[in-house]
Amino acid sequence: MIDLQNSSDFRNISIDKVGIKGIQYPITLKDKNKGSQHSLASINMFVKLPHNFKGTHMSRFVEILNQYRDNISLTSISYILDEMKNKLNSEEAHIDLFFSYFIEKIAPVSKQMSLMNYKCSFSGTDKHGSKDFVITVNVPVLSVCPCSKEISSYGAHNQRSNVTIKIRYNKMIWIEDLIYIAEQSASSPIYPLLKREDEKYITEQSYDNPVFVEDIVRNIAIKLEKDSSVTW
């Protein structure tokens, strides 16, 4: 059969990214406390289209995912990028995985256990054999306003903030550790399940530890700069 996609194009224009977006696929993630956990990822896959190719072969992206379906993890992304470049005849490949990561949270006083859902992502790029990987975590936290506390005779207003940490690294770094850094930089972590005694504890703890959102950002930056695993 004639393959028009693989025919030559004479306009001399390459395209930075061609591919597919939003494919839902199961993945396996390393879990610091339990070894591993399974999640469902929304995956984007792109390659650079050389100027002399009319189009790319979209079906091959899915073929590659299916090839690794029992072992799609952050450690196997490097091999998937290699396959994308080889099978699609490209010098550049890129992949994004957006997924939920669950951590067991223990309430501070009642010790009730529940699962907290954190939205995370992982991106990998291979350009001319040079690979680049970025982990992103989104962490909801609680903050009490120092200004509100200072000007009030009693009480202070609090708010929820959403912290986004995006890093490059030179060795294995746990998602749990990045989440912990964000939570410890705020007035209090967020818990999905609280009893009355927990609410009292968090209210008082937060009041004793007021921070501006700017404080949270700077606290996180200082902690990350001290971590030798983090390169950016």
The 8 nearest C-alpha neighbors of each residue, nearest first, counted from 0:
[[1, 2, 3, 5, 4, 6, 56, 58],
 [0, 2, 3, 4, 5, 6, 7, 53],
 [3, 1, 4, 5, 0, 6, 56, 54],
 [2, 4, 6, 5, 1, 53, 54, 7],
 [5, 3, 54, 53, 2, 6, 55, 56],
 [4, 6, 3, 2, 52, 53, 54, 7],
 [7, 5, 3, 4, 53, 52, 8, 2],
 [8, 6, 52, 51, 53, 9, 5, 4],
 [7, 9, 51, 53, 52, 10, 6, 50],
 [8, 10, 11, 51, 7, 50, 12, 52],
 [11, 9, 12, 8, 50, 51, 13, 53],
 [10, 12, 50, 9, 51, 13, 8, 49],
 [13, 11, 50, 10, 14, 49, 51, 9],
 [14, 12, 50, 49, 48, 15, 11, 47],
 [15, 13, 48, 16, 47, 12, 49, 17],
 [16, 14, 47, 48, 13, 17, 46, 91],
 [17, 15, 47, 46, 45, 14, 18, 48],
 [16, 18, 45, 46, 47, 48, 15, 14],
 [19, 17, 45, 44, 57, 46, 16, 20],
 [18, 20, 44, 43, 45, 57, 21, 17],
 [21, 19, 43, 22, 42, 44, 18, 41],
 [20, 22, 41, 42, 43, 23, 19, 40],
 [23, 21, 42, 41, 20, 24, 43, 19],
 [24, 22, 41, 40, 21, 42, 39, 25],
 [23, 25, 40, 39, 22, 26, 41, 42],
 [26, 24, 39, 38, 40, 27, 37, 23],
 [25, 27, 71, 38, 72, 37, 39, 24],
 [26, 28, 37, 72, 36, 71, 38, 35],
 [29, 27, 36, 35, 72, 37, 30, 26],
 [28, 30, 35, 34, 36, 31, 27, 72],
 [29, 31, 35, 34, 33, 32, 36, 28],
 [32, 30, 34, 33, 29, 173, 175, 35],
 [31, 33, 30, 34, 35, 29, 175, 102],
 [34, 32, 30, 35, 31, 36, 29, 102],
 [35, 33, 30, 29, 31, 32, 36, 28],
 [36, 34, 29, 30, 28, 33, 27, 37],
 [37, 35, 28, 27, 30, 29, 38, 34],
 [38, 36, 27, 26, 28, 35, 25, 39],
 [37, 39, 26, 25, 27, 40, 99, 98],
 [40, 38, 25, 24, 26, 98, 23, 41],
 [41, 39, 98, 97, 24, 23, 96, 42],
 [40, 42, 23, 21, 97, 22, 96, 24],
 [41, 43, 96, 22, 21, 95, 40, 20],
 [42, 44, 20, 95, 94, 21, 19, 96],
 [45, 43, 94, 19, 18, 93, 20, 42],
 [46, 44, 18, 93, 17, 16, 92, 94],
 [45, 47, 92, 16, 91, 17, 93, 48],
 [48, 46, 15, 16, 91, 14, 89, 49],
 [47, 49, 14, 13, 46, 50, 89, 15],
 [50, 48, 13, 51, 52, 47, 89, 14],
 [49, 51, 13, 12, 11, 52, 48, 8],
 [50, 52, 8, 7, 49, 9, 11, 53],
 [53, 51, 7, 8, 54, 49, 50, 5],
 [52, 54, 8, 4, 7, 6, 5, 51],
 [55, 53, 4, 52, 5, 56, 48, 6],
 [54, 56, 57, 4, 87, 48, 5, 17],
 [55, 57, 58, 59, 54, 87, 4, 60],
 [58, 56, 59, 60, 55, 18, 19, 61],
 [59, 57, 60, 61, 56, 62, 63, 55],
 [58, 60, 62, 61, 57, 56, 63, 86],
 [61, 59, 63, 62, 58, 57, 64, 44],
 [62, 60, 64, 63, 59, 58, 65, 57],
 [61, 63, 59, 65, 60, 64, 66, 58],
 [62, 64, 66, 60, 61, 65, 59, 67],
 [65, 63, 61, 67, 66, 62, 68, 60],
 [64, 66, 68, 62, 63, 67, 61, 69],
 [65, 67, 63, 64, 68, 62, 69, 61],
 [68, 66, 70, 64, 65, 69, 71, 63],
 [67, 69, 65, 70, 71, 66, 64, 25],
 [70, 68, 67, 71, 26, 66, 27, 65],
 [69, 71, 67, 68, 72, 27, 75, 26],
 [72, 70, 26, 67, 68, 75, 27, 69],
 [73, 71, 27, 75, 74, 28, 26, 70],
 [72, 74, 76, 75, 28, 71, 121, 29],
 [73, 75, 72, 76, 77, 71, 78, 70],
 [76, 74, 72, 77, 78, 73, 71, 79],
 [77, 75, 79, 78, 73, 74, 80, 72],
 [76, 78, 80, 75, 79, 81, 74, 123],
 [79, 77, 81, 80, 76, 75, 82, 74],
 [78, 80, 76, 82, 81, 77, 83, 75],
 [81, 79, 83, 77, 78, 82, 92, 76],
 [80, 82, 78, 84, 79, 83, 85, 77],
 [83, 81, 79, 85, 80, 84, 86, 78],
 [82, 84, 80, 86, 81, 85, 87, 79],
 [85, 83, 89, 81, 87, 82, 88, 86],
 [84, 86, 82, 88, 83, 87, 81, 89],
 [87, 85, 83, 88, 84, 82, 59, 89],
 [86, 88, 84, 89, 85, 83, 55, 56],
 [89, 87, 85, 84, 86, 90, 83, 48],
 [88, 90, 84, 91, 87, 47, 46, 48],
 [89, 91, 127, 84, 126, 47, 88, 92],
 [92, 90, 126, 47, 125, 89, 46, 127],
 [93, 91, 46, 125, 124, 45, 80, 84],
 [94, 92, 124, 45, 123, 44, 46, 125],
 [93, 95, 44, 123, 43, 122, 45, 124],
 [96, 94, 122, 43, 42, 121, 123, 97],
 [95, 97, 42, 121, 120, 41, 40, 98],
 [98, 96, 120, 41, 40, 119, 42, 95],
 [97, 99, 40, 119, 120, 39, 118, 96],
 [100, 98, 118, 117, 119, 116, 38, 101],
 [99, 101, 117, 116, 118, 98, 119, 102],
 [102, 100, 116, 115, 114, 117, 99, 103],
 [101, 103, 115, 114, 104, 100, 116, 175],
 [102, 104, 114, 113, 115, 112, 105, 101],
 [105, 103, 113, 112, 114, 102, 115, 106],
 [104, 106, 112, 110, 111, 107, 103, 113],
 [105, 107, 110, 111, 108, 109, 193, 197],
 [108, 106, 110, 197, 105, 109, 200, 201],
 [109, 107, 197, 110, 106, 196, 200, 111],
 [108, 110, 111, 106, 107, 197, 194, 196],
 [111, 109, 106, 105, 108, 107, 112, 197],
 [112, 110, 106, 109, 105, 113, 192, 193],
 [111, 113, 105, 104, 110, 106, 103, 114],
 [114, 112, 104, 103, 192, 191, 115, 105],
 [113, 115, 103, 102, 104, 101, 116, 191],
 [114, 116, 102, 101, 191, 103, 104, 117],
 [115, 117, 101, 100, 99, 114, 118, 102],
 [118, 116, 100, 99, 137, 119, 101, 138],
 [119, 117, 99, 137, 98, 136, 100, 116],
 [120, 118, 136, 135, 98, 97, 99, 137],
 [119, 121, 97, 135, 96, 98, 134, 136],
 [120, 122, 134, 96, 95, 133, 135, 97],
 [123, 121, 95, 133, 132, 94, 96, 134],
 [122, 124, 132, 94, 93, 131, 95, 133],
 [125, 123, 93, 131, 130, 92, 126, 132],
 [124, 126, 130, 92, 129, 91, 128, 93],
 [127, 125, 91, 129, 128, 90, 124, 130],
 [126, 128, 90, 129, 91, 125, 130, 89],
 [127, 129, 126, 125, 130, 90, 91, 81],
 [130, 128, 126, 125, 127, 131, 124, 91],
 [131, 129, 125, 124, 128, 126, 132, 123],
 [130, 132, 124, 123, 125, 129, 133, 167],
 [131, 133, 123, 122, 167, 124, 130, 134],
 [132, 134, 167, 122, 166, 121, 123, 135],
 [135, 133, 121, 166, 165, 120, 122, 167],
 [136, 134, 165, 120, 119, 164, 121, 166],
 [137, 135, 119, 164, 163, 118, 138, 120],
 [138, 136, 163, 118, 162, 119, 117, 161],
 [137, 139, 162, 161, 178, 117, 140, 136],
 [140, 138, 161, 160, 162, 189, 159, 137],
 [141, 139, 188, 160, 189, 159, 182, 161],
 [142, 140, 159, 187, 186, 158, 188, 160],
 [141, 143, 186, 158, 157, 185, 210, 159],
 [144, 142, 157, 209, 210, 156, 205, 186],
 [143, 145, 147, 146, 209, 211, 210, 157],
 [146, 144, 209, 148, 147, 210, 149, 143],
 [147, 145, 149, 148, 144, 150, 155, 211],
 [148, 146, 155, 144, 145, 149, 150, 151],
 [147, 149, 155, 145, 146, 151, 150, 154],
 [148, 150, 146, 147, 151, 145, 152, 155],
 [151, 149, 147, 148, 146, 152, 145, 155],
 [152, 150, 153, 148, 149, 147, 154, 155],
 [153, 151, 150, 154, 148, 149, 155, 147],
 [154, 152, 151, 155, 148, 150, 149, 147],
 [153, 155, 148, 151, 156, 152, 206, 147],
 [156, 154, 148, 147, 157, 144, 143, 153],
 [155, 157, 143, 144, 147, 158, 154, 148],
 [158, 156, 143, 142, 144, 155, 141, 159],
 [157, 159, 142, 141, 160, 143, 156, 144],
 [160, 158, 141, 140, 142, 139, 161, 157],
 [159, 161, 140, 139, 141, 162, 158, 142],
 [160, 162, 139, 138, 140, 163, 137, 159],
 [163, 161, 138, 137, 139, 160, 164, 181],
 [164, 162, 137, 136, 138, 165, 161, 135],
 [165, 163, 136, 135, 162, 166, 137, 177],
 [164, 166, 135, 134, 163, 136, 133, 167],
 [167, 165, 231, 134, 133, 168, 164, 135],
 [166, 168, 133, 231, 230, 229, 132, 134],
 [169, 167, 229, 230, 228, 170, 166, 231],
 [168, 170, 228, 230, 229, 171, 167, 227],
 [171, 169, 228, 168, 172, 229, 227, 167],
 [170, 172, 173, 169, 228, 168, 74, 229],
 [173, 171, 170, 174, 228, 176, 168, 177],
 [174, 172, 175, 176, 31, 171, 177, 30],
 [173, 175, 177, 176, 178, 172, 136, 31],
 [174, 176, 178, 173, 177, 179, 31, 102],
 [177, 175, 179, 173, 178, 174, 180, 172],
 [178, 176, 180, 174, 179, 175, 181, 173],
 [177, 179, 175, 181, 176, 180, 182, 138],
 [178, 180, 176, 182, 177, 181, 183, 175],
 [181, 179, 177, 183, 178, 182, 176, 184],
 [180, 182, 178, 184, 179, 183, 219, 177],
 [183, 181, 188, 179, 184, 185, 180, 140],
 [182, 184, 180, 185, 181, 179, 187, 188],
 [183, 185, 215, 181, 182, 218, 219, 180],
 [186, 184, 187, 182, 215, 183, 142, 141],
 [185, 187, 142, 205, 208, 141, 209, 210],
 [188, 186, 141, 185, 205, 140, 182, 189],
 [187, 189, 182, 140, 141, 190, 185, 186],
 [188, 190, 140, 141, 139, 187, 191, 182],
 [191, 189, 192, 188, 104, 193, 106, 115],
 [190, 192, 115, 113, 189, 193, 114, 104],
 [191, 193, 190, 113, 106, 194, 111, 112],
 [194, 192, 197, 106, 198, 195, 190, 191],
 [193, 195, 197, 196, 198, 109, 192, 111],
 [194, 196, 198, 197, 199, 193, 109, 200],
 [195, 197, 199, 198, 194, 200, 108, 109],
 [198, 196, 200, 194, 108, 195, 199, 193],
 [197, 199, 195, 201, 200, 196, 202, 193],
 [200, 198, 196, 202, 197, 201, 203, 195],
 [199, 201, 197, 203, 198, 202, 204, 196],
 [202, 200, 204, 198, 203, 199, 205, 197],
 [203, 201, 199, 205, 200, 204, 198, 206],
 [202, 204, 206, 200, 201, 205, 199, 207],
 [205, 203, 201, 207, 206, 202, 200, 208],
 [206, 204, 186, 208, 207, 202, 203, 187],
 [205, 207, 203, 208, 204, 209, 202, 143],
 [206, 208, 204, 205, 209, 203, 186, 202],
 [207, 209, 205, 186, 206, 204, 210, 143],
 [210, 208, 143, 145, 144, 186, 206, 207],
 [211, 209, 214, 145, 144, 143, 142, 186],
 [210, 212, 214, 213, 144, 215, 145, 209],
 [211, 213, 215, 214, 210, 216, 142, 160],
 [212, 214, 211, 216, 215, 217, 210, 218],
 [215, 213, 211, 217, 212, 216, 210, 218],
 [216, 214, 212, 218, 184, 213, 217, 185],
 [217, 215, 213, 219, 214, 218, 220, 212],
 [216, 218, 220, 214, 219, 215, 221, 213],
 [219, 217, 215, 221, 184, 220, 216, 214],
 [218, 220, 222, 216, 217, 221, 184, 215],
 [219, 221, 217, 223, 222, 218, 224, 216],
 [222, 220, 224, 218, 219, 223, 217, 225],
 [223, 221, 219, 225, 220, 224, 218, 226],
 [222, 224, 220, 226, 225, 221, 219, 229],
 [223, 225, 221, 226, 222, 220, 229, 227],
 [224, 226, 223, 222, 227, 221, 229, 220],
 [227, 225, 223, 228, 224, 229, 222, 230],
 [226, 228, 229, 225, 230, 224, 169, 223],
 [229, 227, 168, 226, 169, 170, 230, 172],
 [228, 230, 168, 227, 226, 231, 167, 169],
 [229, 231, 168, 167, 228, 169, 227, 166],
 [230, 167, 166, 229, 168, 165, 224, 223]]
